[in-house]
Amino acid sequence: MYSTKVVFRRWDTKEPLSILDLHIYRRSFLIQHAVTFISETSANWEKQILLPPMIRDRRVLSVRCSDPSVRTTIRNATLQQVISFTTYAAETSDRKTFLLLLYSDHYQTRWVIFCLRP
């Protein structure tokens, strides 16, 4: 656990207005699925993953990716959701690994993680 305090002050008198006390808990990632794909050399690489329905009718509300060059979108089907992502595949000897972080709440604390290797 990390703890830190942030003090907000007035700009003219430097008097403290409020103090924000943060407690940060680090959690390790749990990789639930690892997928490997083969793609052409020097081409855009597009893939769609159909997500199975989650327990208690939960939905994936947001998606993040560990690689900023990967564009991700999420589309709601009837009972399932489709995640689409696009990236550039360089040479065949290069191996690109990134994480897709799928969050099922608004605060991005509950997740399902996919590890993808194109």
N, C-alpha and C positions, 0 to 999 in steps of 0.2 A: 504494500500500500504506500502510495505517495501522498504527502500532504503539502499544501501550499496555501498562502494567503495573498489575496489581491486587495490593495487599498485604493479606493476611488477618492480623489481629492478635488477640491475646487481649484480652478485654474488661477484665480487671482489671489486668494489668501492661503492656499495650500492646506486648508483645514480638511480633515477626513470627512467624507460624506457617508461612506459605508465600507464595510469589510466583507469580502467574499472568502469564505473558508472552504477550500476544495479538498476532498479526499478521493484519490484516484486508485482504483483497483485494476491491476493488470490481469487480463485473462488470456490464456493461450487459445489458439484456434483449434477447433476440432474439425478435421477434414472427414466428411462423411462419404464423399464420392470423388473418385479420380477418373478422368476420362482422357483418352489419348486419341487424337485425330491426325490423319495424314492429309496434307494439302499440297497444291502445286507450288512450284518455285516462283518467287517474285509476283505474287498475286494477292488480291484482297481475299480474305478468308471470312466467310459468313457461316454461321451455324445457329440452329435453333434447338432449344432443349424444352421438351414438354415436361412440366413439373407434375408429379402426382398430387392428388388432393391431400391436404394436411389434416391432422387430427383436429377435432373440434371446430371444423369449418374455418380454420385460419387461412389467411391469404398472405402472399408476399407483397409487401407494400413498397419496398424500395430495394434497389440493387446498387452495389458498389463494386468496383474492380480495382485490383492492386496495381494494374498497369494503366496509366492514363491514356495510352494510345488505343485502348479498346473501347468501342462505343457499345453501350448496352441499352436495351429497351425491354420493357415487360408489357405483355398483352394478356388480357383476361379472356379466356375462352369460356365455355359454359360452366363446367366444374373444374377445369384445369387451367393452368396458366402457362404461357409460352414465353421463354426468355430468349431474345435474339441478341447476338453480339457479332461485331465486325472488327477485324484487325488485319494488319498487313503481314503476310508470311514472306519472310526474306528467303535466303538460300536454304536448300534442303539440309545442309549440315547444321544449321542453326536450330536450336531448340528453345521455344518460347513457352514459359510457364507463367501462369497468372492465376489469381484467385478471384472467383466471383462470390461476393458476400451478399446473401439474400436475407433481408430483414423482414420479420413478420410483425413488427410493431412500429409505431410512429417515432419512438425514441431510439431506434436502431440498437436495441440491446439483445433481442432474441434473434438468432440467425440460423440459417442453414447454409453450409459452405460447400462449393464445388471447386475442385482443383482441376484446371484444364490445361492440357499440353498439346497445342496444335503442331 
